[in-house]
Amino acid sequence: MKIFYILLLSTLVLACKTPCKMKHKSETITIIGPYSGILHLNENNCPLYIEVTGQPVSDNQFHTFYPLDLETKYKKKGLHMTFDITLLKAPNPEGCAADAVIKMSNINVVP
């Protein structure tokens, strides 16, 4: 009878562990670009946001991004850039109506 309880408890622990890991991994989704956009500072109640000017043909749902952890060297009003994104499940700053919160990678400044 003890073996039955041990097996039951082990099964419950292992069953819970797998979905928890899967849930954690699905918090971000990487989307390969290239996206292009223009950086705006302190407009439309956002400390900064990127107006999307070009995106992959298969993805036409985004018009603005709020980037998290953007390096200081890229925080220049009107800066044109291309980049890849990772969608994050983080909230927008209060009052900011960006379409998605993202983490940017492979950033290239366009002259």
C-alpha positions in Angstrom: 0.0 0.0 0.0 2.9 2.4 0.7 4.3 1.8 -2.8 0.9 2.8 -4.2 1.0 6.1 -2.4 4.6 6.7 -3.3 3.9 6.1 -7.0 0.8 8.3 -6.9 2.7 11.1 -5.2 5.6 10.8 -7.7 3.2 10.8 -10.7 1.5 14.0 -9.4 4.9 15.8 -8.9 6.2 14.8 -12.3 2.9 15.7 -14.0 3.0 19.2 -12.5 6.6 19.7 -13.4 6.3 19.3 -17.1 3.4 21.9 -17.8 5.1 24.4 -15.5 8.3 24.3 -17.6 6.3 24.5 -20.8 4.4 27.5 -19.5 7.6 29.3 -18.5 9.1 28.7 -22.0 6.0 30.1 -23.7 6.4 33.5 -22.0 8.3 34.9 -25.0 8.0 34.3 -28.7 10.9 35.2 -31.0 10.0 36.6 -34.4 12.7 36.9 -36.9 12.6 40.2 -38.8 13.6 42.2 -40.4 11.4 44.9 -39.0 12.1 48.5 -39.6 11.0 51.6 -37.7 11.4 55.1 -36.4 12.1 55.8 -32.7 9.9 58.4 -31.0 10.6 59.8 -27.5 8.0 61.2 -25.1 5.1 61.1 -27.4 1.6 59.7 -27.1 2.1 59.1 -23.3 5.0 56.7 -24.0 8.5 57.3 -22.7 9.6 55.9 -26.1 8.1 53.8 -28.8 8.9 52.6 -32.3 6.7 53.3 -35.2 6.8 50.3 -37.5 7.6 51.3 -41.1 8.4 47.9 -42.5 7.7 44.3 -41.4 7.7 40.8 -42.8 4.9 40.2 -45.3 3.4 37.4 -43.2 3.0 39.7 -40.2 1.0 42.9 -40.7 -0.5 43.3 -37.2 1.9 45.7 -35.6 2.1 49.5 -36.0 3.9 50.4 -32.8 6.3 48.7 -30.4 7.4 49.5 -26.8 11.0 48.2 -26.5 12.3 47.0 -23.1 16.0 47.4 -22.2 16.9 49.4 -25.3 20.5 50.5 -25.1 21.1 54.2 -24.5 23.0 54.6 -27.8 19.8 53.9 -29.7 17.6 56.3 -27.7 17.7 59.2 -30.3 14.5 60.8 -31.5 13.8 60.0 -35.2 16.4 57.2 -35.4 15.7 54.8 -38.3 16.6 51.2 -37.6 16.1 47.6 -38.6 15.8 44.9 -36.0 14.4 41.5 -35.0 12.0 41.2 -32.1 11.1 38.9 -29.3 7.5 39.5 -28.1 7.2 39.8 -24.3 4.2 39.3 -22.1 4.9 42.5 -20.1 2.5 45.4 -19.7 2.8 48.7 -21.5 3.7 51.7 -19.3 0.6 53.4 -18.0 -1.2 55.4 -20.7 1.0 54.0 -23.5 -1.0 52.3 -26.3 1.8 50.4 -28.2 0.7 47.3 -30.0 3.3 45.1 -28.3 6.1 45.1 -25.8 9.3 43.7 -27.3 13.0 43.0 -26.8 15.0 44.0 -29.8 18.0 42.2 -31.3 20.2 42.5 -34.4 19.7 46.3 -34.4 21.1 48.2 -37.3 20.9 51.9 -37.7 19.7 53.1 -41.2 21.3 56.3 -42.4 
